[in-house]
Amino acid sequence: MKKRFSKYIQYKDSVFYLLFSDQDKLRNLYNALTNSSYNKKTPVTITTLKNVLSMGLRNDISFTIGEKNIVFVEHQSTINPQIPIRLLLYVAATYEKMIPRKELYSTRELKIPSPEFYLFYNGLSSFPEKTTLRLSHCFKEIKEKEKPCLELEVKAYNINVGYNKVLMEKSRDLREYVQFVEAVRKKQPSFNEKEDREEAFRLAIKECIEHNILREFLEKHEEEVMSSLLSITMEEYIEIRVEEGREEGLAKGRLEGRTETLLEAEEKIRETARELKSMGLSLEQITKATKLSPKEIEKL
């Protein structure tokens, strides 16, 4: 049976990615994060990976600055404790592309850019103003105060309105991005159909331009921004995937002349839960999508 959701799952560049796929904006953002003073003479090279994992997932933005650091910046609207694991995969894939294979076996010492990892969170759930996510938190059976052989630290910032004011003062682009998200968020609740959503988003964009919020960027990239805002979200993907699982289970039961169609559908839902779990979604997200209990999901 053809996947109903396949036509929807095409990666759309996020507004965050579109905005910060610019050398000057990345340089200024990095200066704000690290209190650096890099100027236009400092080279910035975007190294963002595409299609690293299944479903076309990729890191939001990565770049080298001054041939010194390779910086990974993730933007999240849902809390995902597996972010350090995902970033571990991203940095490994980035180094693999960056380093000639023959250099790995050379007797000459190889020097590579040191990595840095940042996360910007702007979801609606409670999240600290600033925290550090560690890869070691994902390890099994690690003893307290035991130093792990492998570690990766992600500096995470809550960028909702009212948080990290000093950072916002230093980065105009980030501050106006937050204002733009807030404007879209305020317009969205009362609009459900796609046509209504489009009208709401265009109104939000218009108001931002009138108030000089990301004005130049929105005037230049309005259609790309609209495409991003209207593209399917992960939550919508989950809903489609779960509904499809139920349909496939019921269809299989009818095809084989079985009476236990309900059991077939339930097994398909468990398969979907396994898939979502392997993708790194939280227990809360999978429970909400599949209606399975947390205990059932943990056993999968």
N, C-alpha and C positions, 0 to 999 in steps of 0.2 A: 504494500500500500504506500502510495506516495506521501512523503512527509508534508503535512499541511504547513508546518512552520518553516520549511526550508527556504521558501521565497522571501521570508522576512529576515532571516538571520544573515544579513550582510552588514559587515562592520561599517558603521558610520563614524566619521571623525567627530569626536566630542567637541563641544564649544571650547572646552579647556584646551584641548590639543590644537584646535585651529588658532586660538588666541596666542598661545605660547610657542607655536612653530615659527618663531622669529628670533633671530640672533640677539637683537637689542633687548627684547623683552626677557629672554632667558638670562642674559647677562645681568640685567637689572634685578630680576627675581633672585638670582644667586647672590648678588651683592646684599640684598635685603635679608636673606636667610643667614648669611655667614658674616655679615659686617665687613665684607670685602670691598675693594674699590677698583674693580676691573673696569677699564674703559674700552672704547671701540677698537683700540689697537689689539686688544686681547682676542684671539680667535675663538670662535664657538662653532662646534661641529655637531649637528643633530645626528644621533645614532639610534633613534627610536626603531624598535623592531616591529615587523608586521607578521601576523600569522605564526606566532611562536607556539601557541598551544591550540587545542581543538577549538572549534567555533570561531576561529579568527581572533581570539583574545591576544592582546599584546600589552606591553607596558605603555603607559600614557605618553611619557616623554623621557628620553634619555639623551644626554649630550656630553661632550667633552668641552672643557673650558681651559684655555691656556695650556693645553697638552698636559695638564696636571691631574685633573679629576674627571672621572666619568660619573655623572650625576643622574640618578633615576628619580623621577618625580611621578608619584601615583596620585590620582584624584578619585575619591570614593564617596558615594552617597549612602552606602550601606556598610555596616561594620563587618569586616572579614578578617578573622584572626589568622588566616593563612597567608596574609600579605607577605610576610618574610619568606615563606616558601616560594611564592610566585616570583618574588624579586631575585631569589637565589637562582631560579631557572633563567630569568631574564639576563642576569649578569653573566652567567655561564655561556648563554647563547651569544651575547654581545662580544665577549672575549673570543669566542670561537670564530666569529666573523672578522674580528679585528686582527687576530694573530695568524700569520702564515703558518700552515701546518708544519713545514720543515723546521721552523724556528723552535718548535717544541722539543725537538731532538738535538738541537745544537748544543755544543759544549760551551758556547758563549752565554753569559748570564743575560736573561731577558728581563727588561723593565717594562711594566705595564701601568696604565693609569690607575690610581687608587680609586675605589668606588665610594660613593656617598648615596644615601637613600633617604627620601623624604616622602611623606604622605600628607595630602590635604583632604580633610574630611568635612563635608557640608551636608550630611544627612540630618534627619529629624530626631534620631535617637540620642540619648545622653552620651556624651563623649568628652574626655578631659580637654582642657584648653591646649595642653601640650603634654605629650607622653612619648615613651620609647617602646617600640615593638621589637621583640627579639626572636630570632630563629630558634634559640634554645628553649623557648617556651613551648615549642611544638614537638620537642623531643620526648620520647617515652622513657620513663623510669630514670630520669636524671636526678641525681641526689642534690639536696640543698647545698648551696655554696660550692658545688662542684664546677670547675672550669671546663666548659665544653671544648672539644677539639675543633669545632666549627661554629662560628657565630656570625650573625648578620644583624645589624641594628638599623632600625628605621625611625627617624625622627618624625613624629606625627603631630600635625597641627589641626585644631578645630578652626575652620575659617568661616563659620557662621557669623552673622552680624553680631557685634558686641564682643567677639573673641579676638585675642592676639592683636590688640590695637596698635602696638608698637610696630609689628610686622606690616600691618596695613598702611601705616603712615609712611613706611619706607618704600613700599611697592604700590604705586598707583594702579598698575595693571591688575594686580591681585585684588586690590580694594574695589575697583570698578567691576571686576568679574563677580565678586560677592554681591555687589549691589544689583547686577544684572540677574543673577540667580534668584535673588529675593524678589525682584520685579516679576519674573516669570512664575515664581511659586505663588505669588499673590493672585495672579490672573488664572491659574490653572484649576483650582478646586471646583468652580462652577461650570466647567466645560468638560463634557465627556466624549461626545462624538468627534471624529477626526476633523470634520469641518469646523466645529466649534473650537477645538484645540488650536487649529491653525489661526483662526481669528483672534483667539486670546494671545497666542504667541506673537503675532504680528503687532498687536496692540502694545504688548510689553516692550517689544523692540522699538516701536515708535516713541514710546514714552522715555525709554533710555536715551535715545538719540536727542530728544527734545531737552533732556536734563544733562546732556553732555557726558553720559555714561557709556564708555566704549564707543563713542560716536563714530570715529573714523573707521574702526574695525567693523562695526555693524553696518555702516553704509556700504562698505566694500564687500562684505561677506554675508549679506542678509539671507540669500537663498541657501547657502551652505549651513548657516545657523539654523534656519527653518528645517532643513533636511535632518539635521542632528536632533533637534527637539522633537520631531515627529517620528523618528526611528524607534523601533521596538526596544523596550527596556528589558533588563534581565528578568524583572518580575513578570513582565508580559510573556517572555519566553517560557518561564516556568509554568505559567497558567496554561499556555498552549500545549506544552509537552505533557503535562499531567492529563489534560482533557484528551489528548491524542492517545495516551496510554490506556485510558478507560475504553475509548472507542476500539482500539486494536484488540483488547482483551475480549470485548463483547463480540466483535466481528469474527474473531477466531472461533469462539464458542458456537456461533451460528453456523459457520462454514463447516465445522466438523460435526454438527448435529448434536452438540452436547447440551446438557441441561444445566451444568455447573458454570454458566457464563459469569456469574458474580465472582466466583473464585478466580477465573481467568483474568478478569478485570483487576482484581485486587493484587494478583501476582504482577501484572504489568505496572501497577502503581509502585510496588516495591522495587521493580527494576528501575523505574524512573528515579526513585529516591536514591538508589545506589549510584546512578549516574550523576545526580546533583551533588551527592556527597563527595564523589571523586573529583568533582569540579571545584571543591573547596567552599561550597556554600555553607552557611551557618546552620546549626540545628534548628534555630527559630525559623529561618527561611524555608527549610525543607518541610518542617511541621506545618507551616501555614499553607504551603503549596499542595502537599499530598494528603493532609489531614491524618497522617500517621502520628502516633504518639512518639515523643522523644525516646522513650525506651525501645520502641520497635525500630526506630532509625539507628540507634546506637548499636543494635545487634546486627545490622546489615554489614 
